[in-house]
Amino acid sequence: TQDKGKPRKQAQNTAETGTGAPSFSFVLQMAAAVTSCCFSVLTSTVKFRSSLTSQRRFATSQDSIASISPKASDHRLRATNPKRSPSSSSFSHKPIREKQAVPPKNIPGRSNDGRNYSSADENSGRGDRGRVQSTSFKSSGMQRKDNKDFLFDMKEQLVEPENFQDTAFLNAVVKVYCTHTAPDYSLPWQKQRQYTSTGSAFMIGDGKLLTNAHCVEHDTQVKVKRRGDDTKYVAKVLARGVDCDIALLSVESKEFWEGAESLDFGRLPCLQDAVTVVGYPLGGDTISVTKGVVSRIEVTSYAHGSSDLLGIQIDAAINPGNSGGPAFNDQGECIGVAFQVYRSEEAENIGYVIPTTVVSHFLEDYERNGKYTGFPSLGVLLQKLENPALRACLKVQSNEGVLVRRVEPTTDANKVLKEGDVIVSFDDVRVGCEGTVPFRSNERIAFRYLISQKFAGDVAELGIIRAGKPMKVQAVLNPRVHLVPYHIDGDQPSYIIIAGLVFTPLSEPLIDEECEDSIGLKLLVKARYSLARFKGEQIVILSQVLANEANIGYEDMGNLQVLKFNGTRIKNIHHLAHLIDSCEDQYLVFEFEDNYIAVLEREAATAASSCILKDYGIPSERSSDLLEPYLDLGGDNQAIIDQDFGESPVSNLEIGIDGLLWT
C-alpha cells in the first residue's frame, strides 16, 4: 500500500528506511517472520535437548565403568567447545572430563582417553638394534568378539601397580646401551658401519650383570643405566655364551653399585605358575612390566646360538628391548632371562625365557675355567624307535632306545659308537623310544637335556645294544664344532690375498651376507650336510678377485671352493697360507671344484700384491691370525680328506623329519 500524495519511489524508501508510517502489508510480513523465527527457536531447543540425552548415553557407552551424572554431562558438553552454540555442537566428539560424580577405574589395556590399544611390534629383525622401527597400534576391542574375553586377556598381561612398582628388586634391572661394529665378511679386512641397540640386564652380585649375548654381539662400547638415574656407566663384557645366548658384564664404577641389591635365583617353575617379565622394551624409556603364566618347559631351539637347550615358554609379552631382562615368580625370585619370541600369523603370545638351570651352568663354567667353554654335545644323529618292527629288527626287546644314524668324526663318541648302535641309557637313566627321559613328576623331556647338564670334558656312561648284545661304553663330552661355523670367534674373519685372489673360510655369516643365490648350490649343500672330518678342518673359498694385470682372465671368479694348491689338499685357511709362503715353484697352481684351475706366476704375483693393496685401500694382505706359525692339528688326513659330504643335515634347524635329532 502506498501513502497518498507521495510518489511510488518515495513510498518504497519509507518502507525500507522506516522513516514513514509502515504499510499494513509490511506489518503482516513482519508478523509472519517473527512467528517463523519463534518456531525455529523452539525446534532448535527440542533438537538440542534430544541430542543432549543421546550424548549422555554415548558417553556412558564409551566409559563402561564410570557412572556419569546429568549435571556432570552438561558441564562436560559445555567444556568441549565453549565457543560453539548448542545447536552447532558436534556430538561425535568425546567430551572433556573435568568433573565426574564417580571417578573412572583403571581398565587394564585401556589408555587414559578411554580407547583400547594393543601394541604389536611387527619387526622381528636382527636382535634388538636401536634403529628406528615402526610400531603398529591396533584396537584390541576390534579384534575380540567377546569384550569379556578381552578384559581377561589384558589382565593376564599387566601387573597391578600397587603390588610391583615399589618392590626393591625392580631397581636391580638396568637398561643396556650397546654400540656394535660387526665384521664385513665379504670384505674381511674391514668392518661394517656401526649401529646401536638397547636391551636389558640385571644385577647378580659381586659387581656383575647378566644379559643376552646377542645384546652385546660385536660390541665396541657397552653402557648401562639404572632405574631412576640419568647417568650411564661403562660396562665390560667378561664372557659371552653364544650357544646359550647369555653374556656376563661388569661395571667398575663404585657409584653405580651404591644401594644396589642383587637378584636371587629361584627354582625351575611349574606349568601355569605366574611369571612377570621386567625390562626396557620399545615403546618408552622407562621400565616395563608384563605378566603371564608358564605355558611349557622343554628343550627348545636357541635362535642366536643355533643350539638346543632347556627353555621356558610363557605368554607374557616380550618385545625388542626386553632381551636380557629377568623373569620373576610370585616370590620376587628370578626364574630366567627373556631372550626370544616366536612370531607367526598362526600364533601369538609365545615368548621364551632362559631358565636358571642354564644360567647357573653358564656361571659355573665361567668360574671353573676363567672363561666360557660352552655346553657339551655327544655328536651323534639319533633316530626314534617308535616302530615295533624296527625295534625287533635291531633286537631291542623293550619299548626304549634310540638308533645311532651318524657320528661326528671329531668327537670322542666316534671311538666307542657305531652306526646301528641303539642307546638305551645315559648315566643309568633309561632313554625312551621317542628319545625322551623322565623329567620331574609325570613329565618327560628330550634326551639332550641330560647332556646339557654336563660340562666340557665330563665323561658319560652310555648303555647301548650292538647286534643284540647289551654293553656299556664311556665317552668324553665336548662342545660341538661345525665345519661351517654359525659364529666367528674374534673381531676379524681370516683371509689372505694373493695377486688379487681373496681367500677366506666359508661361514654362515658369509652366506647370509653374500645371499644364498650368489654362494651357489654346491657350497650350500656342503654347509648344510658336511661334517668336519678332523680337527681344524675348514672349507676355504675364493670369495672374489680384485682385478689387476696379474690376474687377467680370472676377474669373474668368485665363491668357489679351493681344493688343492700345487697338488696338496688344503685343510684350512692357515694351511693354505703356509703352503703359499713355503712355495718355491715358479707357478702358483690353485685347483677349484668342478675341475677349474687358476695359475699365477709366483714372482709376478708377489710384485703385484703391494700395488693391489694400495689401489683397493687394504691395510694388509692377510688377517693377523695368519701371521702366527702354522700348527697341523689334523695330522695325516689324506685318506679321509677325499670323502664326500654326508646325506643328512648337520643341524637340527635343517632336519625336516621329526624322527631325527642331533644330540
C-alpha positions in Angstrom: 0.0 0.0 0.0 1.3 3.4 -0.9 0.9 6.7 1.0 -1.3 9.2 -0.6 0.2 12.3 -2.1 3.7 10.7 -2.4 5.3 9.2 -5.4 5.8 5.4 -5.7 9.6 5.6 -5.2 9.3 7.7 -2.0 6.8 5.2 -0.6 9.3 2.4 -1.2 12.1 4.4 0.5 9.8 5.0 3.5 9.1 1.3 3.9 12.8 0.4 3.7 14.2 3.1 6.0 11.3 3.2 8.4 11.1 7.0 8.4 7.4 6.9 7.4 4.4 5.0 8.7 4.6 1.3 7.7 2.0 -0.1 5.4 -0.4 -2.8 6.5 1.1 -5.5 4.2 4.5 -4.8 5.6 3.2 -5.3 9.1 1.8 -8.7 8.1 5.1 -9.7 6.6 6.9 -8.8 9.7 4.5 -10.8 11.9 4.9 -13.9 9.8 8.7 -13.6 10.0 8.5 -13.3 13.8 6.2 -16.4 14.0 8.6 -18.4 11.9 11.6 -17.4 14.0 9.9 -18.4 17.2 9.0 -21.8 15.7 12.6 -22.2 14.6 14.0 -21.4 18.0 11.5 -23.9 19.6 12.5 -26.6 17.2 16.2 -26.0 17.8 15.7 -26.2 21.5 13.9 -29.6 21.2 16.7 -30.9 19.0 19.3 -29.7 21.4 17.6 -31.5 24.4 17.2 -34.6 22.4 20.8 -34.5 21.3 21.9 -33.9 24.9 20.1 -37.0 26.1 21.7 -39.1 23.3 25.1 -37.6 24.2 24.7 -38.8 27.8 24.1 -42.4 26.5 27.1 -42.2 24.2 29.4 -41.1 26.9 28.2 -43.9 29.2 28.9 -46.5 26.5 32.4 -45.1 26.0 33.1 -45.1 29.7 31.9 -48.5 30.5 33.0 -48.3 34.2 32.3 -44.6 35.0 28.9 -43.5 36.2 28.2 -40.0 34.9 25.5 -37.7 36.4 23.4 -35.4 34.1 24.9 -32.4 35.7 28.4 -33.5 35.0 27.5 -34.4 31.5 26.1 -30.9 30.9 29.3 -29.4 32.3 31.5 -31.5 30.0 29.4 -30.6 27.0 30.0 -27.0 27.6 33.6 -27.6 28.2 34.0 -29.4 24.9 33.9 -26.3 22.8 32.6 -23.2 24.7 32.7 -21.0 21.6 30.1 -23.1 19.8 26.4 -22.7 20.3 24.3 -25.7 21.4 22.7 -26.0 18.1 26.0 -26.2 16.2 27.9 -28.6 18.7 29.3 -31.8 17.2 28.2 -34.7 19.4 30.5 -37.2 17.8 33.4 -35.8 19.8 34.1 -37.2 23.2 33.6 -34.6 26.0 36.5 -33.5 28.1 36.4 -34.9 31.7 36.6 -32.0 34.2 34.2 -33.3 36.8 32.7 -36.7 37.4 30.3 -38.0 40.0 32.2 -41.3 40.2 35.9 -41.4 39.3 36.7 -43.9 36.5 38.6 -47.1 37.2 41.8 -48.0 35.5 40.9 -50.6 33.0 43.7 -53.0 32.0 44.7 -52.4 28.4 42.9 -49.1 28.2 44.5 -45.7 27.8 43.5 -42.5 29.7 41.4 -41.4 26.8 39.2 -44.5 27.0 40.4 -46.2 23.9 41.8 -49.7 23.9 45.3 -50.1 22.4 47.2 -53.3 21.7 50.9 -52.7 20.8 52.2 -55.3 18.4 55.7 -54.9 17.2 55.9 -56.3 13.7 59.7 -56.0 13.4 61.4 -59.2 14.4 64.6 -58.4 12.7 68.1 -58.8 13.8 68.3 -58.8 17.6 67.3 -55.6 19.4 69.0 -53.0 17.4 68.3 -49.4 18.3 67.4 -48.4 14.8 64.1 -46.7 14.1 61.3 -49.3 13.9 57.7 -48.8 13.1 55.2 -50.0 15.8 51.7 -50.6 14.8 48.9 -49.9 17.3 45.5 -51.5 16.7 42.4 -51.7 18.8 42.2 -54.9 20.7 38.5 -54.5 21.0 38.1 -54.6 17.3 39.8 -58.0 17.2 37.9 -59.5 20.1 34.4 -60.8 19.6 33.8 -61.0 23.3 34.6 -58.0 25.4 34.8 -60.2 28.5 37.5 -62.3 27.0 39.4 -59.2 26.0 39.4 -57.9 29.6 40.5 -61.2 30.9 43.4 -61.4 28.4 44.7 -58.0 29.2 44.6 -58.7 33.0 46.9 -61.5 32.3 49.3 -59.2 30.5 49.6 -56.4 33.2 50.7 -56.4 36.8 48.8 -54.4 39.4 50.9 -51.3 40.2 50.4 -51.4 43.9 52.0 -54.9 44.0 55.0 -54.1 41.9 56.1 -50.5 41.5 57.7 -50.1 44.9 59.4 -53.5 45.0 63.2 -53.2 45.6 64.2 -55.9 43.1 62.9 -53.8 40.2 65.9 -51.5 40.9 68.2 -54.4 40.0 67.1 -54.2 36.4 69.1 -51.9 34.2 69.0 -50.6 30.7 71.8 -51.6 28.3 73.1 -49.3 25.5 75.4 -51.0 23.1 77.4 -49.8 20.1 78.0 -52.7 17.6 80.6 -52.9 14.8 80.2 -56.2 13.0 82.9 -57.6 10.7 82.3 -57.4 6.9 82.6 -61.0 5.8 82.6 -60.1 2.1 85.4 -57.6 2.6 87.1 -59.2 5.6 89.8 -56.6 6.0 87.3 -54.0 7.1 84.2 -53.6 9.4 80.6 -52.7 8.7 79.1 -49.4 9.7 78.4 -49.3 13.4 74.9 -49.3 14.8 73.4 -49.0 18.3 70.8 -51.0 20.2 69.2 -51.1 23.6 68.4 -54.1 25.8 68.0 -55.1 29.4 70.3 -56.6 32.1 70.1 -57.3 35.9 72.4 -57.4 38.8 73.6 -60.8 40.2 76.1 -59.6 42.8 79.9 -59.3 43.0 79.8 -56.3 40.6 78.4 -58.3 37.7 75.4 -58.1 35.4 73.7 -60.7 33.2 72.2 -60.0 29.8 71.8 -61.8 26.4 74.8 -62.5 24.2 73.0 -61.0 21.2 72.6 -57.7 23.1 76.4 -57.2 23.2 77.4 -59.1 20.0 80.4 -57.4 18.2 80.4 -54.7 20.9 82.7 -51.7 20.8 81.1 -49.9 23.7 78.6 -51.0 26.3 76.9 -48.7 28.8 74.3 -49.3 31.4 71.8 -47.1 33.3 70.0 -47.8 36.5 66.3 -47.2 37.0 65.6 -43.6 38.1 69.1 -42.5 37.2 70.2 -40.3 34.3 73.9 -41.4 34.3 75.2 -44.1 32.0 78.1 -46.2 33.2 80.6 -48.0 31.0 80.4 -51.8 31.3 82.8 -54.5 30.2 81.9 -57.9 28.7 83.6 -60.6 30.7 82.1 -63.7 28.9 79.8 -64.3 26.1 78.0 -67.6 25.6 76.7 -67.7 22.1 75.1 -71.2 22.3 73.1 -70.3 25.4 72.7 -66.6 24.5 74.0 -65.3 27.8 76.6 -62.6 28.5 78.3 -61.6 31.7 79.1 -57.9 32.3 81.0 -56.0 34.9 80.9 -52.3 36.0 83.9 -50.9 37.8 82.3 -47.7 39.0 81.5 -47.8 42.7 78.9 -45.1 42.3 76.9 -47.4 40.1 76.6 -50.0 42.8 75.6 -47.7 45.7 72.4 -49.0 47.3 72.2 -51.8 44.7 70.6 -55.2 45.6 71.3 -58.3 43.5 68.6 -60.7 42.5 68.0 -64.1 43.9 67.6 -67.1 41.6 64.6 -69.3 42.1 63.8 -72.9 41.2 62.6 -74.1 37.9 58.8 -73.1 37.7 55.9 -75.4 37.1 53.3 -75.2 34.4 50.7 -72.4 35.0 53.0 -70.6 37.5 52.7 -66.9 37.3 55.6 -65.1 35.7 56.5 -61.4 35.4 58.9 -60.1 32.8 60.7 -56.8 33.5 62.8 -54.8 31.1 63.1 -51.8 28.8 61.3 -52.7 25.5 60.3 -50.5 22.6 57.6 -48.0 23.2 59.1 -46.0 26.0 62.2 -45.2 28.0 61.1 -46.3 31.5 60.9 -49.8 32.9 58.2 -52.1 31.6 56.4 -54.9 33.5 54.2 -57.6 31.9 52.7 -60.7 33.4 51.7 -64.1 32.2 52.0 -67.8 33.0 54.4 -70.6 32.3 53.0 -72.4 29.2 55.6 -75.0 28.5 59.0 -76.3 29.7 61.1 -78.3 27.2 64.3 -78.4 25.2 63.9 -75.7 22.6 65.9 -74.2 19.8 68.0 -71.1 20.7 67.9 -68.9 17.6 71.1 -66.9 18.3 73.3 -69.9 19.1 71.7 -72.5 16.8 71.6 -74.9 19.7 69.0 -76.9 21.7 68.8 -76.3 25.4 66.1 -76.2 28.1 63.7 -73.2 27.7 60.6 -71.9 29.4 57.7 -70.8 27.1 55.5 -68.0 28.6 52.6 -66.0 27.3 53.7 -62.7 28.8 54.6 -60.0 26.2 58.3 -60.0 25.2 59.3 -57.3 22.7 62.6 -56.0 21.3 64.4 -54.4 24.2 63.2 -57.0 26.7 66.1 -59.2 25.8 68.4 -59.7 28.8 65.7 -58.7 31.3 64.7 -61.0 34.2 61.6 -63.0 34.6 60.2 -63.3 38.2 57.9 -65.6 40.1 55.4 -64.5 42.7 58.1 -64.5 45.4 60.2 -62.0 43.5 62.8 -64.6 42.6 64.5 -64.6 39.2 63.5 -67.7 37.3 65.2 -66.9 34.0 66.2 -64.4 31.3 63.9 -63.2 28.5 65.6 -63.8 25.1 63.4 -64.6 22.1 59.8 -64.8 20.8 58.1 -67.0 18.2 56.4 -64.9 15.5 53.8 -66.3 13.2 50.5 -65.4 11.7 49.0 -68.5 13.2 50.3 -68.0 16.8 50.6 -65.2 19.3 51.9 -64.6 22.8 54.7 -67.1 22.6 57.8 -65.9 24.3 60.8 -67.8 25.7 62.9 -67.4 28.9 66.3 -69.0 29.6 65.8 -70.9 32.8 68.1 -70.6 35.9 69.5 -74.1 35.3 71.1 -72.9 32.0 72.1 -69.6 33.7 73.8 -71.5 36.6 75.6 -73.8 34.1 77.0 -70.7 32.3 78.2 -69.1 35.5 79.8 -72.3 36.9 81.5 -72.9 33.6 83.0 -69.4 33.8 84.1 -69.8 37.4 85.7 -73.2 36.6 87.7 -72.2 33.6 88.1 -68.4 33.9 86.3 -68.2 30.5 83.2 -69.7 29.0 83.8 -73.0 27.1 80.3 -73.9 26.1 77.7 -76.7 26.5 78.9 -80.2 25.6 77.5 -82.4 22.9 77.6 -86.2 22.2 77.9 -85.6 18.5 75.5 -88.3 17.2 72.5 -88.2 14.9 69.7 -90.2 16.5 66.5 -91.8 15.1 63.5 -92.6 17.2 62.5 -96.3 17.6 58.7 -96.0 17.8 58.1 -98.7 15.2 57.9 -102.3 16.7 59.2 -103.9 13.5 62.3 -101.6 13.6 62.9 -102.5 17.3 62.6 -106.2 16.5 65.0 -106.0 13.6 67.6 -104.3 15.9 66.9 -107.0 18.6 65.7 -104.4 21.1 63.3 -106.2 23.5 61.8 -103.3 25.4 60.0 -100.2 24.2 63.0 -98.0 24.6 66.2 -96.7 22.9 67.2 -94.5 20.0 69.2 -95.6 16.9 72.6 -94.1 16.1 72.5 -93.0 12.4 75.6 -90.8 12.2 78.6 -90.0 14.4 80.7 -86.9 14.1 84.3 -87.9 13.2 85.9 -85.3 15.5 84.0 -86.4 18.7 85.2 -88.9 21.3 81.9 -90.8 20.7 83.3 -91.8 17.3 85.7 -94.1 19.1 83.1 -96.0 21.0 79.8 -95.7 19.0 79.0 -97.1 15.5 76.1 -96.5 13.1 73.4 -99.1 14.0 74.0 -99.0 17.8 71.0 -98.4 20.0 71.4 -96.1 23.0 69.2 -97.3 25.8 70.6 -95.4 28.8 72.7 -92.3 29.7 74.3 -92.4 33.1 71.8 -95.1 34.1 68.8 -93.1 33.1 66.6 -95.0 30.7 66.0 -93.4 27.3 62.6 -93.9 25.7 61.9 -94.9 22.1 61.0 -91.3 21.3 64.3 -90.0 22.6 63.0 -88.7 25.9 63.9 -89.3 29.5 62.0 -88.8 32.8 61.7 -85.2 33.9 60.3 -84.2 37.3 57.0 -85.9 38.1 54.8 -87.2 35.3 56.9 -85.4 32.7 59.3 -86.4 30.0 61.9 -84.3 28.2 64.3 -84.7 25.3 67.4 -86.8 25.8 69.5 -83.7 25.0 68.6 -82.3 28.4 70.8 -84.8 30.3 73.8 -84.0 28.1 73.3 -80.2 28.7 73.7 -80.9 32.5 77.3 -81.9 31.9 80.4 -79.7 31.4 83.1 -79.8 28.7 85.5 -82.7 29.5 83.0 -84.7 31.6 82.6 -88.4 30.9 79.2 -90.0 30.3 78.4 -93.7 30.5 76.2 -95.0 27.7 74.2 -98.2 27.8 73.9 -99.5 24.2 72.7 -102.5 22.3 75.0 -103.6 19.4 73.9 -106.5 17.3 71.5 -107.6 20.0 74.1 -107.6 22.8 73.9 -105.0 25.6 77.1 -103.3 26.7 78.4 -100.2 28.5 80.7 -97.6 26.9 82.1 -94.3 28.0 82.5 -91.1 26.0 84.1 -87.7 26.8 81.7 -84.8 26.1 82.9 -81.6 24.4 81.2 -78.7 22.7 80.2 -79.3 19.1 82.4 -77.8 16.3 80.7 -77.2 13.0 82.6 -77.4 9.7 80.8 -74.2 8.6 80.6 -72.2 11.9 77.5 -70.2 12.8 79.6 -67.6 14.6 83.1 -66.4 14.2 85.3 -66.0 17.3 87.4 -62.9 17.4 86.9 -59.5 15.8 88.1 -60.3 12.2 87.4 -63.2 9.8 90.5 -64.9 8.4 91.6 -64.0 4.9 94.6 -64.0 2.6 95.1 -62.1 -0.7 97.4 -63.5 -3.4 97.7 -61.3 -6.6 94.1 -60.1 -6.0 92.6 -63.5 -5.3 90.8 -63.2 -1.9 90.6 -66.5 0.1 88.5 -66.9 3.2 86.8 -69.7 5.2 83.1 -70.4 4.5 80.8 -69.4 7.4 77.1 -68.9 7.9 77.6 -65.1 8.4 79.3 -65.0 5.0 76.5 -67.0 3.4 73.9 -64.6 4.9 75.9 -61.6 3.7 76.5 -62.9 0.2 73.0 -64.3 -0.2 72.4 -68.0 -1.0 72.0 -67.3 -4.7 75.5 -66.0 -5.1 77.1 -68.6 -2.9 75.9 -71.4 -5.2 74.0 -74.7 -4.6 77.1 -76.9 -4.1 78.6 -74.7 -1.3 75.2 -74.5 0.4 74.9 -78.3 0.3 78.3 -78.7 1.8 77.5 -76.1 4.5 74.3 -77.9 5.4 75.4 -81.5 5.1 79.1 -81.8 5.7 80.8 -82.7 9.0 84.3 -81.8 10.0 86.4 -85.0 9.5 89.4 -83.8 11.5 90.2 -81.0 14.0 90.7 -77.7 12.4 89.1 -78.5 9.0 87.6 -75.6 7.1 86.0 -75.1 3.7 88.2 -72.4 2.1 86.7 -70.5 -0.8 87.8 -67.9 -3.3 85.4 -65.2 -2.4 86.3 -62.7 -5.2 89.1 -61.4 -7.4 90.4 -57.8 -7.2 91.1 -57.0 -10.9 94.8 -56.5 -11.8 97.1 -57.3 -14.7 98.4 -60.2 -12.7 95.0 -62.0 -12.7 93.7 -61.3 -16.1 91.1 -63.8 -17.1 90.1 -64.6 -13.5 88.1 -61.5 -12.7 84.7 -63.2 -12.8 85.6 -66.0 -10.5 84.0 -66.0 -7.0 82.6 -68.2 -4.3 84.4 -71.3 -5.4 85.9 -73.8 -3.0 89.7 -74.2 -3.5 90.6 -77.9 -3.1 94.3 -78.1 -3.8 97.4 -75.9 -4.0 100.2 -77.2 -6.2 98.8 -80.7 -5.8 98.4 -80.6 -2.0 95.0 -80.9 -0.4 94.0 -77.8 1.6 92.9 -78.4 5.2 92.1 -74.9 6.3 93.0 -71.2 5.6 96.1 -71.3 7.8 97.3 -74.4 5.9 96.8 -72.6 2.6 98.8 -69.5 3.8 101.6 -71.9 5.0 101.7 -73.6 1.6 101.9 -70.3 -0.3 104.6 -68.9 2.0 106.8 -72.1 1.7 106.3 -72.4 -2.1 109.5 -72.1 -4.2 108.0 -73.3 -7.5 107.7 -70.9 -10.5 103.9 -71.1 -10.6 101.2 -71.0 -8.0 98.5 -73.5 -9.1 95.1 -73.4 -7.4 92.6 -76.2 -8.1 88.9 -75.5 -7.5 85.8 -77.6 -7.5 84.3 -78.6 -10.9 87.9 -79.1 -12.1 88.5 -75.4 -12.5 92.2 -74.2 -12.3 93.9 -70.9 -11.9 97.7 -70.4 -12.3 99.8 -67.4 -11.3 103.4 -66.7 -11.9 104.9 -66.6 -8.4 107.3 -63.6 -8.7 104.7 -61.5 -10.7 102.1 -62.3 -8.0 104.4 -61.2 -5.3 105.3 -58.0 -7.1 101.6 -57.1 -7.8 100.5 -57.5 -4.2 101.6 -54.1 -2.9 100.0 -52.3 -5.8 96.7 -54.1 -5.4 96.6 -53.3 -1.6 97.2 -49.7 -2.4 94.6 -49.5 -5.2 91.9 -51.0 -3.1 92.8 -49.4 0.3 93.5 -52.7 2.0 95.8 -52.4 5.1 97.3 -56.0 4.9 97.4 -58.9 2.6 96.3 -61.3 5.4 94.5 -61.3 8.7 96.5 -61.1 11.9 95.8 -64.7 12.9 97.6 -65.9 9.8 100.8 -64.2 10.9 101.2 -66.9 13.6 103.2 -70.1 12.8 101.1 -72.9 11.4 100.3 -75.9 13.6 99.0 -79.0 11.9 96.2 -80.2 14.3 94.8 -82.7 11.9 97.9 -84.8 11.2 97.9 -87.0 8.2 94.4 -86.9 6.9 95.0 -87.6 3.3 93.0 -90.9 3.5 89.8 -89.3 4.9 90.1 -85.9 3.2 88.8 -87.3 -0.1 85.5 -88.4 1.5 82.3 -86.7 0.1 79.8 -84.8 2.2 77.1 -86.7 4.1 73.5 -87.4 3.4 71.8 -85.8 6.4 71.8 -82.2 7.7 74.4 -81.2 10.3 71.9 -79.1 12.3 68.5 -79.7 13.9 67.3 -76.5 12.2 67.8 -78.1 8.8 66.2 -81.5 9.6 62.7 -81.7 8.3 61.9 -85.2 9.8 60.8 -85.3 13.4 62.3 -88.7 13.9 65.9 -87.5 13.5 67.7 -85.4 16.1 71.3 -84.3 16.7 72.4 -84.8 20.3 
